[in-house]
Amino acid sequence: MESSTCKKELIIEVPPEVVERESNQITAQYTRLARIPGFRPGHAPRGLVGKRYRDEIRNEVVQTLLPRYFHDKVRDEKLLVVGEPRFEDLKFEDGQPLSVKATFEVYPEIELKDYKGLEAEEEAAEVTDADVDEAVERLRQQAAAFEVVEGRAAQDDDYVMVNYRGQDLQDSKAEPVEAREGLVHLSGKGTVAAFAENLRGSQPGDVREFDVTYPGDFPAKRLAGRSLHYRVEVQVIKKKVVPPADDELAKTVGEFTTLEALRTHLREDLVRHKRRSAENGARRKLLDRLIELHQFPVPETLVEEQLSRKLQRVAAGLLAQGIDPRTAGVDWHAMRGEVRAEAERDVHGSLVLEKIAQAEGIEVSEDEIDESVRELAAEAGEAPAALKTRLTREDGLARLKSSRRNQKVLDFIYHNAKITHSTLVSERLEGENQAGP
């Protein structure tokens, strides 16, 4: 194996007597089934069948013997092969050994370093009153109602309900951009300036026409760089009414009798979220340290597989937004280059964690797999049984099991690590200890 890669080459040889025996068996099969003009099925001379189907017989001999002898060879040499081998330089002469050069990758040899007692700093899970205020404000916005405005024209901060149709100015055959009962927030963050300018002062029933040229980096990729002529029909003018932060709001958003009870609940929830986020951050640092300690070549096959999965997730995200990945304007080749280092890190870390799992005897039970399937099914709105069947068919269950085991190993590393916290937290805990019960 090359020192800087996981590539390996082997010369595979099949003895001539084995090749002849296999050729005879395959020729016999062809003789029984061959249909040759002038002969009844199965009665054509063996020699004639051998000549007529020579290439087909040789291909079957190669496809039958080479994989078998390759697997025997790597088993004898105790090699763990990644992916499928590539066969080159085939030599197949009568009376001579069948030989080929097999090029493939193997899993790297990993010598475990001391993975217990690693050090990592964990951020403080501190929640301030301002954090709680922001959470209350989010609830106020979610509980807001839209009231119809009558007797005046649209003004800043109004929400104008419109039907619109946009026609591409450069390509008359392009599909128009249309929407019904869309809400345009005048002066709102992210609102296209031309819409705000042309709808300010409008009344229900008005029709406004104007052009919009979108910048090349516009967030909605299907509009980026395009110029469209819009015809907009104003339907209704609405104003957003946000409820005050009081006891009534608390009763509306949950089983709380007072605003103070709601704030207490939000604070506890924020603390849990920040603590979980801080712990995950520390786990990432520990994984970085494990990768740093364990330097070895990473199989290119695994990196390519991880790269493909990452890009598939990006494409799936675009589809979920109703965007065709083929026309989204994404430079997929460039993106492969951008995420390659991340994919290599993923594979590197996974290999280290799998090695530690073997050393510590960490496994994943069937119940744990089912739990993960249920969680994924809940997120996707799919029946757990149907999801498990699909994952099994697509080889996703093995990846799910590997991911769950790696997470268990990382939890093990975290609980055996030396975690230091921020000075602020340490001082607060020290003060509590000194204060006594």
N, C-alpha and C positions, 0 to 999 in steps of 0.2 A: 504493500500500500504506500502511495506517495505520502511523504511527511506532512505536506500542506493541504492535502485533500483526502477524501475517502475513496478515491478511485483505485480499482485493482484490475489486473489483467491475468487471465489464465488461458493456457492452451488446453483445449479439451480434445482428447483423442478417443475414438471408438475402434476397437480391434476389427480387422477386416472380416474375421469369421462371424462376428456379431452383426456387422453390416450385411453380409451375405445372407445370414439367417433371416434378418428382418426384411430384406428385399424379397426373398423367396415367399415369406408369409404374405406380404402385401401383394405380390404378383399373383399368388394363388387366389386372393380375394377378388382381384380384378378379373381373373380368368372365369370365376364363377358368375360374375355379373356383367362382363363385357358383351356388348352387342356389335359384332363385326360382320359386315356383309358377306354372305356365302356360308356362314356358320350359324348353327342354332345357339341360342344363349347358353353360355357355359361350356360349349364344345369347341371353341377356337383353340388352336395350338398355343401352349404356354409361351413358347418362344415368340410367336407373332404378337401375343398380348403384351409381352415384355417390351418389344420394340415399339409397338403402337403407343403405349402409354408410358414410355420411358421417363419423360420429364415428371409426370404426375407421381409415378412410383418413387422416383428419387426424392421429390419434395416431401412425400409422406415419410420416407425413411429419415430424412433430416429432421423433420418436425417431431418425429417420435423419439429418436435416439438422443439428439443433442440436449434437450431439456433434462432428460433422465440422467445422462452422464454429467451434465453441469451440476445438478442438485447433489448427485453422489459425491462429486469432487469437492464442492464447498462444504458438504457435511463432514467429509473426511478431514478437511483442513480446519473445521470448526469456525467457519466464517458465517457471520450474520449478514445476509444480503439485504440491501435496501432496494425496493422496486424490482424491475425486470432487467436482465442483462441485454447487452447489444452484441450480436454475433457478427464477426467480420472474418475476412480472409478464409472463406470456406474452401477446403480441399476435399474433393470427392472423386477418386479415381478407382477403377476396377482393380480389385485385389490389393488395395492399399487402405491404411486406416483412414477413417473419416475424421477430419480434424477441422478445428475452427478456433479463432481467438475470441474469447468472451471478455467484454469490458463491462464492469458494473461497479456499484458502490457498496460499501459495507458500513455497518455502524461503527463509530469510533470506539477505541478502548478508553475508558474513563477511570482514572485513578482518583478515588474520592479523597478530598482533603477534609479537614476538620470542619464539619458543617454545623456543629452545636456551639452555642455560646457566641455566635456572630453578633456584632453590635450595629444598632440602627437607632436613629433619632426619630421620635414620633411627635407630630405636631399636637399642640394643645387642642382639646375638644372644648374650647371656650365659647359660650353663647352670651352675647351682650343683649341689653335691652333694645338696641337698634336692630339686631337680628330678629327679635320677636316682633318689633314694629313692622319690619318688612314682611314678615309672614302674615301678620294681621292685614296689612295692606293688600297682599295678594288675595286673601279671602274676600276682602271688600270688593275688589275688582271682579272676582268670579261671581259674587252675589249681585253685581250691578244689573239694572234693568234698562231697557231702551224705550224711552217714551217718545211718542210722535209729537213733533213740534208743528204748531199751526199759527197762521197769521203773520209769519215773517219769512224772510229769505234765509238760505243756508249761510252760516257764518263759521268762523274758526271754532274747532273742537266739536262741531256737529258731525253726525254720521249720516251720509246721504246714501239711501238705497237706490241703486241704479240697475238698468239693463244696458249692456253695451256690446258693441261688435267692432272689432279692430281688423282692418284689412291691410295686408303687407303692401307697402308702397313700391318695393322693388320686384316683388314676385306676385303677380295677380293670381297665379294658380295655387298659391299657398293657402292652407286651411286658415280660415279666419279665427281670431281669438275672440271668444264669446263668453258671456256670463249673464246670468239672470239673478236678480235680487242680491247683487253684490253690495257690500258696505264699503264706502270710501270715507275714511276718517280725515276730515279737513284739518290740516296742520299737524296731522299725526306723524309720528316717526315712521319712516319707511314708505309713506304715501308718495307716489310719483307726483312731482311738482306740477306737471301740466294738468293732472286731474284736479288737484286742489285749486289751482288758479282759475280753471274754467268752470268749476262747480260752485265756487264761492259766489254768493248772491243769486243762486238759482232757486227756482220754485218747483213744486211738484207739477209734472206735465211738460216742463221745459226739455228741449232737445239741444244738446251742445255738440259741436263737431270740432275736432282739433287733431293735430299730428303730435306724435311722440317718437323721439329717437332715443333708444335705450343704449347705454354705454356697453362696451364689450365685456365688462366685468359685472354686469347686472346679475344679482343673485338667482333670478329665475332664468336658467340657461336657455329655455326655449324662446326667450325674448331678447337675450343679450345680443347687442349689435344690430338689431333690426329697427326699421322705421315703420310705424303703423299709423293709419288714419282711423280715428275712433268716431263712432256715432253713439252718443250716450243719452239715454232717456232717463230723466229724473222721476222716481216713483214716490218716495217719501223722504222727509227729513226727520231724523231722530236725534235725541240727545241722551247721552249716557248718564244715568242717575246712580251714583254710588252711595250705598247706605253708610251711615255713621258707624264708627267703632264703638258699640255699646252692647248692653246685655242682649238686646234683640238680635244683633248680628250673631252673638254666641249661640243663641237658641236656634237660629236659622241654619248654621253650618254644622251643628252637631248636638249631642246631648249635653249641653252645658247650660247652666242657669245664669251664669254671670260672665262678663268679659274677662274678669280676673281668672276664672277657672279655665277659660279658653286659652289665655296667655300661658298659664302654667302647663297646660297640655302641649302647646306649641313649643315651649322651651324644652320640655322633656324630649319631644320628638326631634328637635334640632340637635340636642345633645347626643342622642342616639345616632343620628345621621352623621354628625361631625366625628363622633368617636369611631364609627365604622369606616368613614373616609380616611381618618388618620391611621387606623390600623392597616387598611389596604395600602396606604402610602408607604408605611413601614415595611409591609410585605414586599412591595416592589423594590425597595432599597435592598432588602435582604436577597432577593432574587438577583439583582444586579451584582451584589457581592459574591454570590455563588458562581455566577457566570465569570466574574473576574478571577476567582480562585481556580476555576476549572477551564483551562484553555485547551481546546482540541479542534480539529477540523470538523465542519458540519456537513453532512451529506447534502449535495446539491439537489438531489431528488426530493428530499423533504422540504427544502427551502422553496422549491418551485411549487410543490403542493400547497404549502402555506400561503404563498403569494397568490395562487389561483383562488383559494378560499377567501382571502381578503378582498380581491377584486370582485368576486361573485357577490360578496356582501354589499359592496358599493353599488353594484348593478341592481341588486334586489332593493336597496334603499331608494334608488331612482325610480324603479318600477312602482314602488309603494306610493310615490308622489305623483304617479301618472306620467312619468317622463320616460321616453324610450331611450335606453342607454346608447343605442346606435346613433341617435341624432342629438345627443345631449351636449355635444361639443367637448367631450372629455378626451384628453390625450392619454389613452390607456397605456401606450408604450412608456410615456414619461412617468405616469403614475406607478408603473411597475418598478421603475428605477427609484422613485421616491420612497416606496414602502419596502423595498428590498431589505434594507438594514434592519427594519423592524421585524420582518418575517424571519430573518436569520437569527435575531435575538430570541424570538419565540421558540424556534426549534432548539437552539442552544440550551435555553432554560429548561425546556421540556425534557431534553435528554438527561440533564443533570438531576432533575426531580425524579425521573423514572429510575435512575441508578440508586438514588437515596431510598426510594420506595422498596426496591429489591433488598437493600441492605437492612432496612428496618421492618420488612415484612408488612408494609402498608398496602392493604387491598381495598377494593370497593365492593360492597355487598350488592346483591340483586335488589334489596329494599332501597338502597341508596340510589341505584340507577333509576328505579321506578319513581323515587322522589324527584330526581332531576327531570325526568320526562314529564311529570305532572306540572312542575314549575314552568317548563318550556311550553307545554300545552296551554297553560293558563294565559301566558303572555301572547300566544298566537291565536287564542280562541279556538283551539282544536281539541278533539277528544284525545285523551292520553293514549288509549289503545291504538287509535289510528296513527298517531304520531310515532309510537314505538314501532309499529309495523313498517312505516315509511323509513324510519331511521335504520332499522335492521336491513331493509332492502337496499338502501343507499350506502351501507357501511358507516352510517353516522353514529350508530350505537357504540361502536368501538372507540370512536373519537370522543364521544360523550363520557364513556367510562375512563378514558385516559385523562380527560380534562378534570373530571371529578377526583381522580386519584392524585393528580398533580396539585390540586387545591388542598387536599388533605395533607400532602407532604409539606406544602408551604405553611399550612397551619402548624404543623409539627415544628418546622424551623422557627416560626414566629414564637411559639410558646417555649422554645429552648434557647431563645436569643436574649441578649442583654439590651433591653429597650430603655433608652433615656428619653425623658420628657422635657418640655420647655421649662425655663426657669420660673415662669409665672405660675405654672401648675405646681412645680415642686415647692415653691414658697407658700402657695395656698395650702397644700397638703401638710407642710411642716407646721404652719400656723394652727391648723385644725388639730393636729396631734398634740401640740403644746397646750391648746385650750382645754383638753380633757373632755370627759363625758358631760 
